[in-house]
C-alpha cells in the first residue's frame, strides 16, 4: 500500500520572470523570460508527494477567477485527491517570483483565497485521521494549521511542519509537531536566535519540538532528535537551473519516505540517513529544471539521482 499523505496548505499561481540578477530596493530592471506556473507551498508539496509515490490528498482553497481552475486541474493531473479543495469567491493566491542567472530567487505572495481556508469539515478531519503523515506549512491561517495538527495528534498521524514562511510559532502548535522542517533562516526565526551555526540551531529547536530537519541548500541537510541522533548528509552535485520549488520537493519527498519507513526512523539511524538522502535527491532533481510544480520530480528521477550520488556510501 502506498504511503498516505495529507497536505493542508496554499495554492498559488506563480508569475515568474528571469533576470540577470535580483533587483535592489527601488531598482527597475528589464527581465528576460516570463511564465505562469501553478505553485503555492502546499500545492507544490502535495504534487511532490504524489509524484514521489504517495497516495496524497490536498486540503486548500482557490478563487473563482481563471487561475483557480488552472490550479485545480494541475493538482488533478498530478494524481492528487482534491476533494478537500474549496472554491471561494474572489481571487486565487498569486506569487510574484524573480529568478536570476545564479538560480537564486525572491518571492512575494498575495494569499487571495488561501486566507479563506478557515477550519476543517468532517471529511477533512477523516482524511487527516486516515493519513500516515500530515504535511503543513504557514501560508494559510494559523488556526487552521493548529486545528489540522490537533486532529492528527488525536488520531496518531505524524505531523510534519515546514515552518515557511518564517514566523515565531505558538506553543499550542509546537507541542503538536513531530518533525519540524526548516532552512537556516526559518530555523533562526522559530528558535529566536541570531546564530547561523547548524549545531546551535538544532539545539535550540530541540527545546521546542522532538525532531528537526535543517535544510542546507546545496550543502545538503542535517537532522537531530531528542533521542540523541544527529545526522548530516550532502546533497547531490548538480548544475542548478531554478531553486524555486527545490525546498518543496525536498519536504514532499521527506514526508513520503517518513511515511514509508514509519516508526523505524526513531530506532534506526540508517533509516534517517536514507530519508534525508532521498529528500536531498528530490530537491536536487527539482533544481535541475525550471519552474515550480512543473519541475517537481517523479519517483524514478529521485531514485536515479539517489543511486548515482549515494550508492556505496555508508
N, C-alpha and C positions, 0 to 999 in steps of 0.2 A: 504494500500500500504506500502511496506517495505521502511525503510529509505534508501536513495540513498547516497552512499559514494564513492568518487573517491580518490584513493591514487596515488600520484606521488612520486616515490621513488626507492629504491635499491632492487635488488635481488641478494643474495649470496648463495653459498653452504658453510655451516658451517662444519668445520673439528674439531670435539670436542673430547678432551681427558680428562678423570677424573684423578685427582692427590690427594695425601694425603693432601698437602697444596699447595698454589700457589708458584711457584719458585721465588727466589730473583734474581736481575740482575746478570748475569754471572753464574748462577747455572744450572747444568744439573740434571734433576730429572726423575726417572722412573715413567711413568704413569701407569694407570690401564686400564679402558675400552676406546675404541675408536669407534666413529661412525661418519657417514656423515649425515647431516640433512639440508634440504632446509631452508634458512633463509634470512637475509637482513632485515633491519628495515622496509623498505617499503613493501616488500612482506609479512613479518610477520604481519604487521598491516592490510594489505588487507585481509589475511586469518583470522585474529582475527575478523575483522569487518563482514566478510561473515559468520563465524561460530556464531557470536553473533546475526545474523538475518538480516544483511543489504543486500541490492542489491548493490554489490561492484564491481567496475571496477579498474584495475591497469594499470598505465602508467609507463613503465620502459624499461630496456634493458638487454638482456642476450647475451652470446657469442655463437660462432659456435662450441665450444667444447661439450663434452658429458654432462657436467654439465648444459648447457643451456637448453637442452630438459628436463632434470630432474626437473629444476626449473619451467619451463613452465607447465609440467604435474602436479606438486604439486599444483599450483595455480588453474588449471582447476578442479582438484579433490576436491578442497575446495569450488567450486562454484563461483570462481572469474572470471569476464569477462576480458579476456586477449587480446582483440582487440587492445589495446594500447601498447602491449609488443613488442618491436622491437627485432630483432636478428641482431647483428653486428659482423663483422669479428674479431676473436681473442678470448681471454679468458673471461669467465664469472667472476663475482665478487666472491671472496673467503674470508671467515673469519676463522681465527685460534683462537680457544677458549679453555681455560683450566678452568675446574670447580673442586673446592676442596670439601672435605667432609662436609664442613660447608655451601655448596651451593653458595659460593662466586665464582666470575669468573673474568678473564680478556680476552679481545677480541682485536685482531689485524686484520684489514680489508685491503685487496688488492682490489681496486674498479673494476678493469677489465672493462667489458662492461658498468658498471654504469657511468663511466666517459664520455661515448659517448652519454648519454641522453641529447642532446642539442636541446632546443626549443620544441615547441608543433605544431602539424599539425592541420588542420581544424577539424578532427574527435576528437582529444584530447580536443580542446577548446570547442567543442559542448558537450562532456561528462562532463567537468568541469562545464559548464554553467547550465547543467540539474541536477546537484547533489544538495543535501541538504547540504552536508559537503565536503569540500576538505581537505584531510589529507596529511600533508607534513612533511618531515624530512630533514636532511642535509647530506645525503650520496650520493647525486647526485649533479651535478654542480649547484652552487648557482643561476646563471642567469635563469636556468630552473625553480627553485623553485620560484623565483620572478615572472617569466612570468606566471606560473600557478596561483599564488596568485592574480596577476593583473587581469586575466580573471575572477576569482571567484568574486573579488570585483565588477567588472563591471556588472556581471550577478546576484548578490545578493546571491551567495553561501557562506556559512560560512567557514572561513579559520581557521583551527586548525593546528598549527605548533608545532611539537615535536622537540625542538632545540637540536638534538643529531645527531652526536657527538657535544660536546660543542664547541661553537665558538662565538666570538662577531658578532653581526648581523647588517647589514647596515640599515640605516633609511628607505630606499626605501622598504625593506621587512617588517620591524616592523610596518610601517603605514598601511600595508595591513592585518595584523594578527588580527583575532577576539579573538582567545583563544590560549594562549601560554602554552604548557605542558612541564615541566622541572623537573628534580630531583634537589637535593640541589647543587651538583657540577655544573650542567649546569646552574642553576639559578645564581650562583655567577659569572660565566664566562660571561653570557649575560648581567648581571647587572653591571659588572665591580666592584664588591665588594669582600672583603675577609671575610665578615661575613657569619656565618653558621646558624644564627637565622632566623627561618621561617618568623617572622613578618618583619624583616629588609629586607629580600629578596623580600617578596611580595610588600612592599612599594616601593622598588627600581624598580621592574619590572613594576609596575603600572604606572610609569612615561613613560614607553616605549610602553605598549600595554594595551588595555582596560580590559582584563580578564586574570587571571593567575591560572593555576592548578599546584601545587607543590607536587610532589610525595615524600613520606617519607619512602619508603620501608615497612618494617614490621610494622611501626607506622601508616601507612595509607596515607592520602592526605589532603592538605589544598587548599582553594580557596579564591580568593579575586577579586573584580572588582571595577571599578571607581564609581559605584553607591553606594558603601559603604558596600556591602555584604561581610561577612567573614564567612567561614565555615571550620571546620576541622573534619574529620571522621577517625575512627580507622579502621584498616584492620582486616579481619578475622584471628583468631589464628589458624595457621596450622604448620605442620612439613614440612618445605621446603626441596625439593629434588634438584631442579635446578632453579635458578632465571634468567637464560639467557634471556628468552623471556617474563618474567613477565611484564616488562615495556611496551612491545609492546602489550601484551594482554590488559593491563590497557588502553592504548591510543586508540587502536582499538575499545574497548567496549565503552569508553567515547564518541568517535565520533558517534557511533550508538545511544547511549542514547541522546546525544545532538540533533541529527537529529530527533529523535522520539519526543522529548519534544518541539523542535522549540523555538519560542520566549518566552515561559513560563519561561525559565531559567533566563531571565533578570528581571522578575517580581515576581517570586515565589521561596522563599528561600528553601521550601521543595523540589522543583524540582532539585535544585542544589545539595542538600544533597543526594537525591536519585541517581542522576547521579554519584556522587563521590563514593557512597557506591557500586553501581553496577560495576563501573570500578575497585574498590578495590577487589570485589569478583572475577572478571575476572582475575586480576593479581595473586591473591592468588590461584585460581584454577589451573592456569598455573604452578605456582611454586611447586605444588604437584606432577608434572610429569617431567621426564627427557626430554631434547631436546628443540628445538626452535619451529618451526612450528608444529611439532608433538605433542607438549604439549598445544597448544592453545585451549582453551575450547569451547565446543558447548554452545549454549544459555541455554539449560536445566541445564548444570553443573553450569553456572553462577547463574541462578535463584535459584538453590538448595542451594548453599553456601550463597547467599544473604539472603535467607529466614532464614537459620539456624543461621546466625550471627546477623541480624538486625531486625528480626520480633519482633514487640512490642517495638522497641527502638524509642523514639521521635526524 
